[in-house]
Amino acid sequence: MINGRMCDDVLTDIYVDKDKLPYERKRYIEAIEQYITRFGDDDVWIYSAPGRSEIGGNHTDHQHGEVLAASINHDAIAVAKKLDDQVVRIVSDGYNNLIAIHLDDIDKKDKEEGSTQALIRGVLAKTKENGHTIGGFQAYITSDVLIGAGLSSSAAFETLIGTILSYMYNQGNISAIEIAMIGQYAENVYFGKPCGLMDQMACSVGSLVHINFENSQKPEVERVEFDLDVHGYSLCITDTKGSHADLTPDYAAIPMEMKQAAACFGKEVLGEVSKKEILSNLSKIRAEAGDRAALRALHFICENERVQKEVDALKKDNFSEFLLLVKRSGDSSFKYLQNVFTCHDVSHQNVSVALAVSEILLEDKGVCRVHGGGFAGTIQAFVPNELVEHYKTGMEEVFGSGACDVLKIRKYGGIKVI
């Protein structure tokens, strides 16, 4: 069936890029073969959950701002079978150990924090707590959402488990938004990582998702239909191979300084402060919180507005305006948010170099920006399809073979494939 024409149509619909068909077909066949090796030859279903890329809203979510993120055509897939036994058995690609979670033992275990077991147990517990049915299944899972590349491998995994439970035991009726919130709970409470909701929402909902975190407990979520391929562009993510060691203080300083700026108005986060208030009281912020906090506050208020402008541009099919806004987002992150390199080690500026090389390679035909948290890691570029090979070759000459990943925005979040 995987080799059939009908399946090729399904895979093209999911992964967008026809050039990926041989890879995806081989990947699915190997996943089924691995399932058979581990569990036996059964009637199975295949499920998929994508990674995500942040498009707009760099460091706005933790200030109750707005973000725009996209599902990408790299994903985690599961070959799975429903079980009568009250146990979940999972084998992941690259790991020999079988994970077994018994459904009468889904309370949090402190010793499991930071583990795959914690994520599975957390999704099971929250799904049950929300009033949905849970049950046993066995699965072989493989993922090409790279860990550490800012594409949210953990959120894809959580979404995958939630999607399996939705289709196997709840007729597919658990909404994508609820699956995202279940995944966030698993990561926050069971896994022990205080993440926001952007990653899970983008992985679960599909296409582009616009999220307003003004009410952080009940964020407003809007799916934005958009086909990047129609406009003849690809989304390229380049791993600049910078070290994340000793960057925790740099990451932590961004929300801390933004909150210090908000405190000048008696508020906890900048989402509670207006643009007019910040501009009218900039001297006060500079005096009480410092110039960098003031610049980061200016980044926030403009970036927050920019997200809405990006959404409006996409709805109007004004792609050139959207690209201009992405470029402005990147410029603001570099100049005002200042998360492109650490001031504690100015001799290493991988992200700065990647942005400079990108602008030279693309000239005025594409745009680039820092991707995600910043300081090291990855950059994002929107590249015309006819320049992709030129861009990829140029970036990999600097950062090494395989450093540049060519992606498409896919329209599906977590789904049952076949």
JOCORJO-V409446 format. One record per pair of residues at least 24 apart in sequence whose C-alpha atoms are under 10 Angstrom apart, sorted by the first residue. I is the first residue (numbers start at 1). J is the second residue. D is the distance in whole Angstrom. If there is no record, write none. Layout:
# JOCORJO-V409446
I;J;D, I;J;D
This chain:
# JOCORJO-V409446
1;29;10, 1;418;10, 2;26;9, 2;27;10, 2;28;7, 2;29;7, 2;32;10, 2;418;10, 3;28;10, 3;29;9, 7;417;10, 7;418;9, 10;417;8, 10;418;9, 11;417;9, 13;410;8, 13;411;9, 13;412;9, 14;48;9, 14;50;10, 14;72;10, 14;73;7, 14;409;10, 14;410;6, 14;411;7, 14;412;7, 14;413;10, 14;415;10, 14;417;9, 15;50;10, 15;72;8, 15;73;5, 15;74;8, 15;75;9, 15;407;9, 15;408;8, 15;409;8, 15;410;6, 15;411;9, 15;412;9, 16;72;10, 16;73;7, 16;227;9, 16;228;10, 16;229;8, 16;407;9, 16;408;7, 16;409;8, 16;410;6, 16;411;9, 17;73;8, 17;229;9, 17;234;10, 17;406;10, 17;407;8, 17;408;7, 17;409;10, 17;410;9, 20;73;9, 24;74;10, 27;77;9, 27;142;9, 27;143;10, 27;144;10, 28;77;8, 28;78;9, 28;79;9, 28;142;9, 30;142;10, 31;77;8, 31;78;8, 31;79;7, 31;93;9, 31;139;10, 31;140;7, 31;141;7, 31;142;7, 32;78;9, 32;79;6, 32;80;9, 32;139;10, 32;140;8, 32;141;10, 33;79;10, 33;140;10, 34;79;9, 34;91;9, 34;92;10, 34;93;9, 34;140;7, 34;141;9, 34;142;10, 35;78;9, 35;79;7, 35;80;8, 35;81;10, 35;90;10, 35;91;8, 35;92;10, 35;138;9, 35;139;7, 35;140;5, 35;141;9, 36;79;10, 36;140;9, 37;140;10, 38;90;10, 38;91;8, 38;96;10, 38;98;9, 38;138;10, 38;139;9, 38;140;8, 39;80;10, 39;81;10, 39;89;10, 39;90;10, 39;91;10, 39;138;8, 39;139;8, 39;140;9, 42;80;9, 42;81;7, 43;79;10, 43;80;9, 43;81;7, 43;82;9, 44;78;10, 44;79;6, 44;80;5, 44;81;5, 44;82;8, 44;138;10, 44;139;9, 44;418;9, 45;78;8, 45;79;6, 45;80;5, 45;81;6, 45;82;9, 45;139;9, 45;164;9, 45;167;10, 45;168;9, 45;416;7, 45;417;8, 45;418;6, 46;77;7, 46;78;6, 46;79;5, 46;80;6, 46;81;9, 46;139;9, 46;140;10, 46;141;10, 46;164;9, 46;415;9, 46;416;6, 46;417;5, 46;418;5, 47;75;10, 47;76;8, 47;77;5, 47;78;5, 47;79;7, 47;80;8, 47;139;10, 47;141;9, 47;160;7, 47;161;9, 47;163;7, 47;164;7, 47;167;9, 47;414;7, 47;415;6, 47;416;4, 47;417;5, 47;418;7, 48;74;10, 48;75;6, 48;76;6, 48;77;4, 48;78;7, 48;79;9, 48;141;10, 48;142;10, 48;143;9, 48;156;9, 48;157;9, 48;159;9, 48;160;6, 48;161;10, 48;163;8, 48;164;9, 48;412;9, 48;413;8, 48;414;6, 48;415;5, 48;416;6, 48;417;7, 48;418;10, 49;73;9, 49;74;9, 49;75;5, 49;76;5, 49;77;7, 49;78;9, 49;143;9, 49;145;10, 49;153;10, 49;155;9, 49;156;5, 49;157;7, 49;158;9, 49;159;6, 49;160;5, 49;161;9, 49;162;10, 49;163;8, 49;164;10, 49;203;6, 49;204;7, 49;205;10, 49;206;9, 49;412;8, 49;413;6, 49;414;4, 49;415;7, 49;416;9, 49;417;10, 50;74;6, 50;75;4, 50;76;6, 50;77;9, 50;143;9, 50;144;9, 50;145;8, 50;151;9, 50;152;9, 50;153;9, 50;155;9, 50;156;6, 50;157;9, 50;159;8, 50;160;8, 50;200;10, 50;202;8, 50;203;5, 50;204;8, 50;205;10, 50;206;8, 50;409;10, 50;410;8, 50;411;10, 50;412;8, 50;413;6, 50;414;7, 50;415;9, 51;75;5, 51;76;8, 51;143;9, 51;144;9, 51;145;6, 51;146;9, 51;150;9, 51;151;5, 51;152;6, 51;153;6, 51;154;9, 51;155;7, 51;156;5, 51;157;9, 51;159;10, 51;199;8, 51;200;9, 51;202;8, 51;203;6, 51;204;9, 51;206;10, 51;410;10, 51;413;9, 51;414;10, 52;145;9, 52;150;8, 52;151;5, 52;152;6, 52;153;8, 52;155;9, 52;156;8, 52;198;9, 52;199;7, 52;200;8, 52;201;9, 52;202;6, 52;203;6, 52;204;9, 52;206;9, 52;207;10, 52;208;9, 52;409;9, 52;410;10, 52;413;10, 53;149;10, 53;150;7, 53;151;6, 53;152;8, 53;198;10, 53;199;8, 53;202;8, 53;203;9, 53;208;9, 53;235;9, 53;237;9, 53;371;8, 53;372;8, 53;380;9, 53;407;10, 53;409;9, 54;150;8, 54;151;8, 54;152;10, 54;198;8, 54;199;8, 54;202;9, 54;208;10, 54;209;10, 54;370;10, 54;371;7, 54;372;6, 54;373;10, 54;380;9, 55;208;9, 55;209;10, 55;210;10, 55;235;10, 55;307;9, 55;310;9, 55;326;8, 55;329;9, 55;369;9, 55;371;8, 55;372;9, 55;380;8, 55;381;10, 56;210;9, 56;303;8, 56;304;9, 56;306;8, 56;307;6, 56;308;9, 56;309;10, 56;310;8, 56;311;9, 56;325;9, 56;326;7, 56;329;7, 56;330;9, 56;369;10, 56;371;9, 56;372;10, 57;210;10, 57;211;10, 57;299;10, 57;300;8, 57;302;10, 57;303;6, 57;304;6, 57;305;9, 57;306;8, 57;307;6, 57;308;9, 57;310;10, 57;326;10, 57;329;8, 57;333;10, 57;372;9, 58;299;9, 58;300;8, 58;303;7, 58;304;9, 58;307;9, 58;329;8, 58;330;9, 58;332;9, 58;333;7, 58;337;9, 58;339;10, 58;369;10, 58;370;9, 58;371;8, 58;372;7, 58;373;8, 58;374;9, 59;251;10, 59;254;8, 59;255;8, 59;258;10, 59;296;10, 59;299;9, 59;300;8, 59;303;9, 59;304;10, 59;333;9, 59;337;8, 59;339;10, 59;372;8, 59;373;7, 59;374;10, 60;212;10, 60;213;9, 60;255;9, 60;258;10, 60;270;9, 60;271;8, 60;299;9, 60;300;6, 60;301;9, 60;303;7, 60;304;7, 60;307;10, 61;196;7, 61;197;8, 61;198;8, 61;211;9, 61;212;8, 61;213;6, 61;214;9, 61;216;9, 61;255;10, 61;271;9, 61;300;10, 61;304;9, 62;195;9, 62;196;7, 62;197;10, 62;213;8, 62;216;9, 62;254;10, 62;255;7, 62;258;9, 62;259;10, 62;269;8, 62;270;9, 62;271;9, 63;213;8, 63;214;8, 63;216;9, 63;255;7, 63;258;8, 63;259;8, 63;262;9, 63;268;8, 63;269;5, 63;270;5, 63;271;5, 63;272;8, 63;300;8, 63;304;10, 64;211;10, 64;212;7, 64;213;5, 64;214;5, 64;215;7, 64;216;6, 64;219;9, 64;268;10, 64;269;7, 64;270;7, 64;271;5, 64;272;8, 64;304;10, 65;211;8, 65;212;6, 65;213;5, 65;214;6, 65;215;9, 65;216;9, 65;219;10, 65;269;9, 65;270;8, 65;271;5, 65;272;9, 65;300;8, 65;301;9, 65;303;9, 65;304;6, 65;305;9, 65;307;9, 66;198;10, 66;210;7, 66;211;6, 66;212;4, 66;213;6, 66;214;8, 66;219;9, 66;220;9, 66;221;10, 66;271;9, 66;300;10, 66;303;8, 66;304;6, 66;305;8, 66;306;9, 66;307;6, 66;308;8, 67;198;7, 67;209;8, 67;210;6, 67;211;5, 67;212;7, 67;213;8, 67;221;10, 67;303;9, 67;304;8, 67;306;9, 67;307;6, 67;308;9, 67;310;10, 67;311;10, 68;198;8, 68;202;9, 68;208;7, 68;209;6, 68;210;5, 68;211;7, 68;212;9, 68;222;10, 68;223;10, 68;224;9, 68;306;10, 68;307;6, 68;308;9, 68;310;8, 68;311;8, 69;198;7, 69;199;8, 69;201;9, 69;202;6, 69;203;9, 69;206;9, 69;207;8, 69;208;6, 69;209;5, 69;210;7, 69;211;8, 69;223;10, 69;224;10, 69;307;10, 69;409;10, 70;151;10, 70;198;10, 70;199;9, 70;201;9, 70;202;6, 70;203;8, 70;205;9, 70;206;7, 70;207;6, 70;208;4, 70;209;6, 70;210;9, 70;223;10, 70;224;9, 70;226;10, 70;408;9, 70;409;6, 70;410;8, 70;411;9, 70;413;10, 71;151;9, 71;156;10, 71;199;9, 71;201;9, 71;202;6, 71;203;6, 71;204;8, 71;205;8, 71;206;5, 71;207;5, 71;208;6, 71;209;8, 71;407;10, 71;408;9, 71;409;6, 71;410;6, 71;411;7, 71;412;7, 71;413;7, 71;414;10, 72;145;9, 72;151;8, 72;202;9, 72;203;8, 72;206;8, 72;207;8, 72;208;9, 72;235;9, 72;407;6, 72;408;6, 72;409;5, 72;410;5, 72;411;8, 72;412;9, 72;413;9, 73;144;9, 73;145;9, 73;406;9, 73;407;6, 73;408;6, 73;409;6, 73;410;6, 73;411;9, 73;412;9, 73;413;10, 74;143;8, 74;144;6, 74;145;6, 74;146;9, 74;151;9, 74;153;10, 74;156;10, 74;405;10, 74;406;10, 74;407;7, 74;408;9, 74;409;9, 74;410;9, 75;142;9, 75;143;6, 75;144;6, 75;145;6, 75;146;9, 75;151;10, 75;152;10, 75;153;8, 75;156;7, 75;157;9, 75;160;9, 75;203;9, 75;413;10, 75;414;9, 76;141;7, 76;142;6, 76;143;4, 76;144;6, 76;145;7, 76;153;8, 76;154;10, 76;155;10, 76;156;6, 76;157;7, 76;158;10, 76;159;9, 76;160;7, 76;414;9, 77;139;10, 77;140;8, 77;141;6, 77;142;6, 77;143;6, 77;144;9, 77;156;9, 77;157;9, 77;160;7, 77;161;10, 77;414;10, 77;415;10, 77;416;10, 77;417;9, 78;138;9, 78;139;6, 78;140;6, 78;141;4, 78;142;7, 78;143;9, 78;157;10, 78;160;7, 78;161;9, 78;164;8, 78;416;9, 78;417;10, 79;138;8, 79;139;5, 79;140;5, 79;141;7, 79;142;9, 79;164;10, 79;417;10, 79;418;10, 80;137;7, 80;138;6, 80;139;4, 80;140;7, 80;141;8, 80;164;8, 80;168;10, 81;136;9, 81;137;6, 81;138;5, 81;139;7, 81;140;10, 81;164;10, 81;168;9, 82;135;8, 82;136;6, 82;137;4, 82;138;7, 82;139;9, 82;164;9, 82;165;10, 82;168;7, 82;169;9, 83;135;7, 83;136;5, 83;137;5, 83;138;7, 83;168;10, 84;135;8, 84;136;6, 84;137;8, 85;135;8, 85;136;6, 85;137;8, 85;138;10, 86;134;9, 86;135;6, 86;136;5, 86;137;8, 87;134;10, 87;135;7, 87;136;5, 87;137;7, 87;138;8, 88;120;9, 88;121;9, 88;124;9, 88;134;10, 88;135;8, 88;136;5, 88;137;5, 88;138;6, 88;139;8, 89;136;8, 89;137;6, 89;138;5, 89;139;6, 89;140;9, 90;116;10, 90;117;9, 90;120;9, 90;137;8, 90;138;6, 90;139;5, 90;140;6, 90;141;7, 91;138;8, 91;139;6, 91;140;5, 91;141;6, 91;142;9, 92;116;10, 92;139;8, 92;140;6, 92;141;5, 92;142;6, 92;143;9, 93;140;7, 93;141;6, 93;142;5, 93;143;8, 94;141;10, 94;142;8, 94;143;10, 98;138;10, 98;139;10, 98;140;10, 99;138;10, 100;138;9, 101;136;9, 102;135;10, 102;136;8, 103;128;10, 103;134;8, 103;135;7, 103;136;8, 107;190;9, 108;186;9, 108;189;8, 108;190;6, 108;191;9, 109;190;7, 109;191;9, 110;189;10, 110;190;8, 110;191;9, 110;192;9, 111;190;10, 111;191;10, 112;190;8, 112;191;7, 112;192;9, 113;187;9, 113;188;10, 113;189;9, 113;190;6, 113;191;5, 113;192;6, 113;193;9, 114;187;9, 114;190;8, 114;191;5, 114;192;6, 114;193;8, 115;187;10, 115;190;9, 115;191;6, 115;192;9, 116;154;9, 116;157;9, 116;158;9, 116;187;10, 116;190;10, 116;191;8, 117;190;9, 117;191;9, 118;186;7, 118;187;8, 118;189;9, 118;190;5, 118;191;5, 118;192;9, 119;154;8, 119;155;10, 119;157;8, 119;158;7, 119;161;9, 119;183;8, 119;184;10, 119;185;9, 119;186;5, 119;187;6, 119;188;9, 119;189;9, 119;190;6, 119;191;6, 119;192;10, 120;157;9, 120;158;7, 120;160;10, 120;161;7, 120;162;9, 120;183;9, 120;186;8, 120;187;10, 120;190;9, 120;191;9, 121;161;10, 121;186;8, 121;190;8, 121;191;9, 122;158;9, 122;182;8, 122;183;8, 122;184;9, 122;185;7, 122;186;4, 122;187;7, 122;188;9, 122;189;8, 122;190;5, 122;191;8, 123;158;7, 123;159;9, 123;161;7, 123;162;7, 123;165;9, 123;179;9, 123;180;10, 123;181;10, 123;182;6, 123;183;6, 123;184;9, 123;185;8, 123;186;5, 123;187;9, 123;190;9, 124;161;8, 124;162;8, 124;165;8, 124;182;9, 124;183;10, 124;186;9, 125;182;9, 125;185;10, 125;186;8, 125;190;10, 126;162;10, 126;179;10, 126;181;9, 126;182;6, 126;183;8, 126;184;10, 126;185;7, 126;186;7, 127;162;8, 127;165;8, 127;166;9, 127;174;9, 127;178;9, 127;179;8, 127;181;10, 127;182;7, 127;183;9, 127;186;10, 129;182;10, 130;174;10, 130;178;9, 130;182;9, 132;165;9, 132;166;8, 132;169;8, 132;170;7, 132;173;9, 132;174;8, 133;165;8, 133;166;8, 133;168;9, 133;169;6, 133;170;6, 134;162;10, 134;164;10, 134;165;6, 134;166;9, 134;168;9, 134;169;6, 134;170;8, 135;165;8, 135;168;8, 135;169;7, 136;165;9, 136;168;9, 136;169;9, 137;164;9, 137;165;9, 137;168;9, 139;164;10, 148;239;9, 148;244;10, 148;377;8, 148;378;9, 149;237;8, 149;238;9, 149;239;7, 149;240;10, 149;241;10, 149;371;9, 149;372;9, 149;377;7, 149;378;6, 149;379;9, 149;405;10, 150;199;10, 150;237;9, 150;239;9, 150;371;7, 150;372;6, 150;373;8, 150;374;10, 150;377;8, 150;378;7, 150;379;9, 151;199;8, 151;203;9, 151;237;9, 151;371;9, 151;372;9, 151;378;10, 152;198;10, 152;199;6, 152;200;8, 152;202;9, 152;203;8, 153;199;9, 153;200;10, 153;203;9, 154;183;9, 154;184;10, 154;187;8, 154;191;10, 154;199;9, 154;200;9, 154;203;10, 155;180;8, 155;183;7, 155;184;8, 155;186;10, 155;187;8, 155;195;10, 155;197;9, 155;198;9, 155;199;6, 155;200;5, 155;201;9, 155;202;9, 155;203;7, 155;204;8, 156;180;10, 156;183;9, 156;199;8, 156;200;7, 156;201;10, 156;202;9, 156;203;6, 156;204;8, 156;413;9, 156;414;8, 157;183;9, 157;200;9, 157;203;9, 157;414;10, 158;182;8, 158;183;5, 158;184;8, 158;185;10, 158;186;8, 158;187;8, 158;200;8, 158;203;9, 158;204;9, 158;414;10, 159;183;6, 159;184;9, 159;200;7, 159;201;9, 159;202;10, 159;203;7, 159;204;6, 159;205;10, 159;413;8, 159;414;6, 159;415;9, 160;203;9, 160;204;8, 160;413;9, 160;414;6, 160;415;8, 160;416;10, 161;414;9, 162;204;9, 162;414;8, 163;204;8, 163;413;9, 163;414;6, 163;415;7, 163;416;8, 164;414;9, 164;415;8, 164;416;8, 166;414;10, 166;415;10, 166;416;10, 167;415;9, 167;416;7, 168;416;10, 172;415;9, 172;416;9, 175;204;9, 175;205;9, 176;200;9, 176;201;8, 176;202;10, 176;203;9, 176;204;5, 176;205;5, 176;206;9, 176;413;8, 176;414;7, 176;415;10, 177;201;6, 177;202;9, 177;203;10, 177;204;7, 177;205;7, 177;221;8, 178;204;9, 178;205;10, 179;203;10, 179;204;7, 179;205;9, 179;414;9, 180;204;6, 180;205;8, 180;414;10, 181;217;10, 181;218;10, 200;413;10, 201;413;9, 202;412;10, 202;413;7, 202;414;10, 203;412;9, 203;413;5, 203;414;7, 204;412;8, 204;413;4, 204;414;5, 204;415;9, 205;411;9, 205;412;7, 205;413;5, 205;414;7, 205;415;10, 206;409;9, 206;410;7, 206;411;5, 206;412;4, 206;413;4, 206;414;7, 206;415;10, 207;409;6, 207;410;5, 207;411;4, 207;412;6, 207;413;7, 208;311;9, 208;314;10, 208;409;8, 208;410;9, 208;411;8, 208;412;10, 208;413;10, 209;311;9, 210;307;8, 210;308;8, 210;310;10, 210;311;7, 211;307;9, 211;308;10, 212;304;9, 212;307;10, 212;308;10, 213;271;9, 214;271;7, 214;272;8, 215;271;10, 222;311;10, 223;311;10, 223;411;10, 224;311;7, 224;312;10, 224;314;8, 224;315;7, 224;411;10, 225;314;8, 225;315;8, 225;411;8, 226;314;7, 226;315;8, 226;317;9, 226;409;8, 226;410;9, 226;411;8, 227;314;10, 227;408;9, 227;409;7, 227;410;8, 227;411;8, 228;319;9, 228;382;9, 228;408;7, 228;409;6, 228;410;9, 229;384;10, 229;385;8, 229;408;7, 229;409;8, 229;410;10, 231;317;9, 231;319;8, 231;320;10, 231;384;8, 231;385;9, 232;383;9, 232;384;6, 232;385;6, 232;386;8, 233;366;9, 233;381;10, 233;382;6, 233;383;5, 233;384;4, 233;385;5, 233;386;8, 233;387;9, 233;388;9, 233;407;10, 233;408;8, 234;366;10, 234;381;8, 234;382;6, 234;383;5, 234;384;6, 234;385;6, 234;386;10, 234;387;9, 234;388;7, 234;406;7, 234;407;6, 234;408;6, 234;409;8, 235;368;10, 235;380;7, 235;381;6, 235;382;5, 235;383;6, 235;384;9, 235;385;9, 235;388;9, 235;405;8, 235;406;6, 235;407;5, 235;408;6, 235;409;8, 236;368;9, 236;378;10, 236;379;8, 236;380;6, 236;381;5, 236;382;6, 236;383;7, 236;388;8, 236;391;9, 236;392;8, 236;404;7, 236;405;6, 236;406;5, 236;407;6, 236;408;8, 237;368;10, 237;369;10, 237;370;10, 237;371;8, 237;377;10, 237;378;6, 237;379;6, 237;380;5, 237;381;6, 237;382;9, 237;392;10, 237;403;8, 237;404;6, 237;405;5, 237;406;7, 237;407;8, 238;351;9, 238;354;8, 238;355;10, 238;358;10, 238;370;10, 238;371;9, 238;377;8, 238;378;5, 238;379;5, 238;380;7, 238;381;8, 238;392;9, 238;395;7, 238;396;8, 238;399;8, 238;402;9, 238;403;5, 238;404;4, 238;405;6, 238;406;9, 239;350;9, 239;351;9, 239;354;9, 239;371;10, 239;376;9, 239;377;6, 239;378;4, 239;379;7, 239;380;9, 239;395;9, 239;396;9, 239;399;7, 239;400;9, 239;402;9, 239;403;5, 239;404;6, 239;405;8, 240;349;9, 240;350;6, 240;351;6, 240;352;9, 240;353;9, 240;354;7, 240;355;10, 240;376;7, 240;377;6, 240;378;6, 240;379;7, 240;395;9, 240;396;9, 240;398;9, 240;399;6, 240;400;9, 240;403;7, 240;404;9, 241;350;7, 241;351;9, 241;376;7, 241;377;6, 241;378;8, 241;399;7, 241;400;9, 241;403;8, 242;341;10, 242;348;8, 242;349;8, 242;350;6, 242;351;8, 242;375;8, 242;376;5, 242;377;6, 242;378;9, 242;399;10, 243;348;9, 243;350;9, 243;375;9, 243;376;6, 243;377;7, 244;374;10, 244;375;8, 244;376;6, 244;377;7, 245;376;9, 246;342;10, 246;344;10, 247;341;10, 247;342;8, 247;344;9, 247;374;10, 247;375;8, 247;376;8, 249;342;10, 250;338;10, 250;339;8, 250;341;9, 250;342;7, 250;343;9, 250;344;9, 250;373;10, 250;374;9, 250;375;8, 251;339;8, 251;342;10, 251;373;7, 251;374;8, 251;375;8, 253;293;9, 254;292;9, 254;293;8, 254;296;8, 254;297;10, 254;337;8, 254;338;9, 254;339;8, 254;373;10, 255;293;9, 255;296;9, 256;293;9, 257;289;7, 257;290;9, 257;291;10, 257;292;8, 257;293;5, 257;294;8, 257;295;10, 257;296;8, 257;297;8, 258;289;9, 258;292;9, 258;293;6, 258;294;8, 258;295;9, 258;296;6, 258;297;6, 258;298;10, 258;299;10, 258;300;8, 258;337;10, 259;289;9, 259;293;9, 259;297;9, 260;285;8, 260;288;8, 260;289;6, 260;290;9, 260;293;7, 260;294;9, 260;297;9, 261;285;6, 261;286;8, 261;288;8, 261;289;6, 261;290;9, 261;291;10, 261;292;10, 261;293;6, 261;294;7, 261;295;10, 261;296;9, 261;297;7, 261;298;10, 262;289;9, 262;293;10, 262;294;10, 262;297;8, 263;288;9, 263;289;9, 264;288;7, 264;289;8, 270;297;7, 270;298;10, 270;300;8, 270;301;8, 271;297;10, 271;300;9, 271;301;8, 271;304;9, 273;297;10, 273;301;9, 274;301;8, 275;300;9, 275;301;6, 275;302;8, 275;305;10, 276;301;10, 292;336;8, 292;337;8, 292;338;8, 293;336;9, 293;337;9, 294;336;9, 294;337;10, 295;332;10, 295;335;8, 295;336;5, 295;337;7, 295;338;9, 296;332;9, 296;333;9, 296;335;9, 296;336;6, 296;337;5, 296;338;8, 296;339;10, 297;336;9, 297;337;8, 298;332;9, 298;336;7, 298;337;8, 299;329;9, 299;331;10, 299;332;6, 299;333;7, 299;334;10, 299;335;9, 299;336;6, 299;337;6, 299;338;9, 300;332;9, 300;333;9, 300;336;9, 300;337;8, 302;328;10, 302;329;9, 302;332;8, 303;328;9, 303;329;6, 303;330;10, 303;332;8, 303;333;9, 303;337;10, 304;329;10, 320;366;10, 323;365;10, 323;366;8, 323;367;7, 323;368;9, 323;381;10, 323;382;8, 324;366;9, 324;367;8, 325;367;9, 326;367;7, 326;368;7, 326;369;7, 326;380;10, 326;381;9, 326;382;9, 327;366;9, 327;367;6, 327;368;6, 327;369;7, 327;370;10, 327;381;9, 327;382;10, 328;367;9, 328;368;10, 328;369;9, 329;368;9, 329;369;7, 329;370;9, 330;355;9, 330;367;9, 330;368;7, 330;369;4, 330;370;6, 330;371;9, 330;379;10, 330;380;9, 331;368;9, 331;369;7, 331;370;9, 332;369;9, 333;369;8, 333;370;7, 333;371;10, 333;374;9, 334;369;8, 334;370;8, 334;374;10, 334;375;10, 337;374;10, 338;374;9, 338;375;9, 339;370;8, 339;371;10, 339;372;10, 339;373;7, 339;374;5, 339;375;5, 339;376;9, 340;369;9, 340;370;7, 340;371;9, 340;373;9, 340;374;5, 340;375;5, 340;376;7, 340;377;10, 340;378;10, 340;379;10, 341;374;7, 341;375;4, 341;376;7, 342;374;9, 342;375;6, 342;376;8, 343;375;9, 348;375;10, 348;376;9, 349;375;8, 349;376;8, 350;375;8, 350;376;7, 350;377;8, 350;378;9, 350;379;10, 350;398;10, 350;399;9, 351;375;7, 351;376;6, 351;377;7, 351;378;7, 351;379;7, 352;376;9, 352;379;9, 353;398;9, 353;399;10, 354;378;9, 354;379;7, 354;380;10, 354;395;7, 354;398;8, 354;399;8, 355;379;7, 355;380;9, 355;381;9, 355;395;10, 357;391;9, 357;394;8, 357;395;7, 357;398;9, 358;383;10, 358;391;7, 358;392;10, 358;394;8, 358;395;7, 360;391;10, 360;394;10, 361;387;9, 361;390;8, 361;391;6, 361;392;10, 361;393;10, 361;394;7, 361;395;9, 362;387;8, 362;388;10, 362;390;9, 362;391;7, 378;403;9, 378;404;9, 379;404;9, 380;404;10, 380;405;10, 381;406;10, 382;406;10, 382;407;10
